[in-house]
Amino acid sequence: MSAGQHLTKAGSGKLVASAREALEGLSDGMRVMAGGFGLCGNAEHCIAEIARRQVKGLTIISNNCGNQGQGLAVLLQQQQVSHVICSFIGGNPDLEAQYLTGTIKVELNPQGTLAERIRAGGAGLGGFYTPTGVGTIVAEGKEVREFDGRLHVFERPLRADFAIVRAALGDPDGNLRFYRTSRNFNPLVAMAATVTVVEVDRLVGRGELDPDDIHLPGLFVHRIFEATAHKNVIEHRTTRPRTPPQER
């Protein structure tokens, strides 16, 4: 029995046994936020469960919708997504093909604007003004106002029905610690959804995480489970050629 299974048996309102149980209630047409950056920090078990459920017409809110047929791109390949709100679309032939054929809607945001829209959604704000995008296609159809002699475009907040998050460590109350780059969007999306689902690489007991070592408090987490087997795919492995010892 793993640590997560042991703690689940011990009982907690947030602990669940698997992604299947964690995503109970997900249905067609819902908005799903996903943390991670590229393929780094993806909630791989949650993505696999969404694919298994075959729910359709999803709106995906994420920095990008997978890459090279992996990560969230699996949902694209299964025609489960109708709308993508993101900041990066490169390296995703599945998204490109569906956008060009008109089968999917893509809303592209500057990366900082996307992060702030999600943060605003989690903070309960009605929106914010930013100079980013003024005079470009990003500002089309949006309110523009001048502050201190500089034009700003008004951006609306983003929220979702479900957020799928991956953390390195978590306790039964949902307190989380992330691993390096995966900290980018995961804490933000966790705060902006009606139901936040977290898969952790390792579930620890209450009190094992030092308060100063918690990146996101359990207040924002509704369901958590331990998932120890991840692929941790690398998009582009770049290594420096090694010089043979005799040539050094």
C-alpha positions in Angstrom: 0.0 0.0 0.0 1.4 3.4 -1.0 1.6 6.4 1.2 -1.3 8.0 -0.7 -3.5 4.9 -0.3 -2.7 4.7 3.4 -3.6 8.4 3.9 -6.8 7.9 1.8 -7.8 5.0 4.1 -7.1 7.3 7.0 -9.8 9.6 5.8 -9.9 13.2 4.5 -12.5 15.3 2.8 -10.2 16.1 -0.1 -8.3 12.9 -0.6 -9.5 10.7 -3.4 -8.1 7.5 -4.8 -7.5 8.3 -8.4 -8.0 10.8 -11.3 -11.2 9.0 -12.2 -12.7 9.9 -8.8 -11.1 13.4 -8.8 -12.7 14.4 -12.0 -16.2 13.2 -11.1 -18.7 15.8 -12.5 -16.7 16.8 -15.5 -19.1 16.9 -18.5 -19.4 18.2 -22.1 -19.0 21.9 -22.7 -17.1 22.7 -19.5 -14.1 25.0 -19.1 -10.9 23.3 -18.0 -7.8 25.2 -16.8 -4.5 23.3 -16.9 -1.3 24.2 -15.2 2.2 23.5 -16.4 4.4 25.1 -19.0 4.7 23.3 -22.3 4.9 19.7 -21.3 6.5 20.5 -18.0 4.4 20.1 -14.9 1.4 18.7 -16.8 -1.2 16.8 -14.8 -0.7 13.7 -16.9 -3.1 11.4 -15.0 -5.9 14.0 -15.2 -5.3 14.5 -18.9 -5.4 10.8 -19.5 -8.7 10.5 -17.5 -10.3 13.4 -19.5 -9.3 11.5 -22.7 -10.8 8.3 -21.3 -14.1 10.0 -20.5 -14.5 11.3 -24.0 -16.2 14.5 -22.9 -16.6 16.9 -25.8 -16.8 20.6 -26.5 -14.3 21.5 -23.9 -12.8 25.0 -23.5 -9.1 24.6 -22.5 -7.4 27.5 -20.7 -3.7 26.9 -20.5 -0.4 28.5 -21.5 -0.5 26.1 -24.5 -2.6 23.1 -25.5 0.1 20.5 -25.6 2.9 19.9 -28.0 3.9 17.3 -30.6 0.8 15.2 -29.9 1.5 15.0 -26.2 0.0 16.6 -23.1 -3.2 18.4 -23.7 -2.8 17.7 -27.5 -4.1 14.2 -26.8 -7.5 15.9 -26.2 -7.2 17.7 -29.5 -6.5 14.5 -31.4 -9.6 13.0 -30.0 -11.7 16.0 -31.1 -12.7 16.8 -27.5 -11.8 20.5 -27.6 -13.8 23.3 -29.2 -12.1 26.4 -27.8 -8.5 27.1 -26.7 -7.5 30.2 -24.6 -3.7 30.3 -24.5 -0.6 32.3 -25.1 1.5 30.0 -27.3 0.5 27.7 -30.2 3.9 26.8 -31.7 4.9 23.2 -32.1 1.3 22.0 -32.1 0.2 20.6 -35.5 -3.1 19.3 -34.1 -4.2 22.7 -33.0 -2.9 24.3 -36.2 -4.8 21.9 -38.4 -8.1 22.2 -36.5 -7.9 26.0 -36.4 -7.3 26.2 -40.2 -10.3 24.0 -40.9 -12.5 26.1 -38.6 -13.3 23.2 -36.2 -11.8 25.0 -33.2 -11.7 28.5 -31.9 -8.4 29.9 -30.6 -8.1 33.0 -28.4 -4.4 34.0 -28.3 -3.2 36.2 -25.3 0.1 37.8 -24.5 1.6 35.5 -21.9 1.6 38.1 -19.1 -1.9 39.0 -19.9 -3.1 35.4 -19.8 -1.4 34.9 -16.4 -3.0 38.1 -15.0 -6.4 37.2 -16.4 -6.3 33.9 -14.5 -4.9 35.5 -11.4 -7.8 38.1 -11.6 -10.3 35.3 -11.9 -8.9 33.7 -8.8 -8.8 37.0 -6.9 -12.4 37.8 -7.7 -11.6 40.9 -9.7 -13.8 42.2 -12.5 -10.9 42.8 -14.8 -7.8 45.1 -15.3 -6.2 47.6 -17.6 -2.9 46.8 -19.3 -0.8 48.7 -21.9 0.1 45.3 -23.5 -1.7 44.8 -26.8 -2.8 48.4 -27.4 -3.0 49.1 -31.1 -2.9 45.4 -32.1 -5.4 42.7 -32.8 -5.4 41.9 -29.1 -7.3 45.1 -28.3 -10.0 44.7 -31.0 -13.5 44.9 -29.5 -12.1 45.8 -26.0 -12.4 49.0 -24.0 -9.3 51.3 -24.2 -8.6 54.1 -21.7 -5.8 56.5 -21.1 -3.9 56.5 -17.8 -1.1 59.0 -17.2 -0.8 59.7 -20.9 -0.6 56.0 -21.9 -3.3 53.9 -23.5 -4.4 50.7 -21.7 -6.7 47.9 -22.9 -9.3 46.4 -20.5 -8.9 42.6 -20.0 -11.6 40.3 -18.5 -10.7 37.7 -15.8 -10.8 34.0 -16.6 -12.3 31.2 -14.5 -13.1 27.6 -15.1 -15.3 24.7 -14.0 -12.3 22.5 -13.3 -8.6 23.1 -12.9 -6.1 20.2 -13.3 -2.9 20.8 -11.3 0.3 18.8 -10.7 2.5 19.4 -7.6 5.6 17.7 -6.4 4.4 17.3 -2.8 1.0 17.7 -1.1 -0.6 16.8 2.2 -4.2 15.6 2.9 -5.4 19.2 3.3 -4.2 20.2 -0.1 -1.2 22.2 0.9 1.2 22.0 -2.1 4.8 22.4 -3.0 5.7 22.6 -6.7 8.9 21.6 -8.5 10.8 24.4 -10.2 9.4 25.5 -13.6 6.1 23.7 -13.0 5.3 26.4 -10.5 4.6 28.8 -13.3 0.9 28.4 -14.0 -0.1 25.7 -11.6 -0.7 27.9 -8.6 -2.6 30.4 -10.7 -5.1 28.0 -12.2 -5.6 26.3 -8.9 -7.1 29.5 -7.5 -9.4 30.2 -10.5 -11.7 27.1 -10.7 -14.9 25.9 -9.1 -13.3 22.5 -8.6 -9.5 22.3 -8.4 -8.1 18.8 -8.8 -4.4 18.1 -7.9 -2.2 15.1 -8.6 0.9 15.0 -6.5 4.1 13.1 -7.1 4.2 12.3 -3.4 1.6 12.6 -0.7 3.0 13.4 2.7 1.3 13.5 6.1 0.0 16.5 7.9 2.8 18.6 9.4 5.5 17.2 7.1 5.5 20.3 5.0 7.1 23.2 6.7 4.8 26.3 6.6 7.5 28.3 4.8 7.8 25.5 2.2 4.2 25.6 1.0 3.7 27.4 -2.3 -0.1 27.1 -2.4 -2.3 26.7 0.7 -5.0 23.9 0.7 -7.7 26.5 0.8 -7.7 26.4 -3.0 -7.7 22.6 -3.4 -10.8 20.5 -3.5 -9.6 17.0 -4.5 -6.1 15.6 -4.3 -4.6 12.2 -5.1 -1.2 10.6 -5.3 0.1 9.8 -8.8 3.6 8.3 -8.7 4.1 7.3 -12.3 4.6 10.2 -14.7 6.2 10.2 -18.2 7.8 13.6 -17.7 8.2 14.1 -21.4 10.9 16.5 -22.7 9.9 18.5 -25.8 13.3 19.2 -27.2 16.4 17.6 -25.6 19.4 19.8 -26.2 22.7 18.6 -25.0 26.3 19.8 -25.5 28.5 17.4 -27.5 31.0 15.7 -25.2 34.7 16.0 -26.1 36.5 12.6 -26.0 38.9 12.5 -23.0 41.9 12.0 -25.3 41.2 15.3 -27.1 40.8 17.5 -24.0 
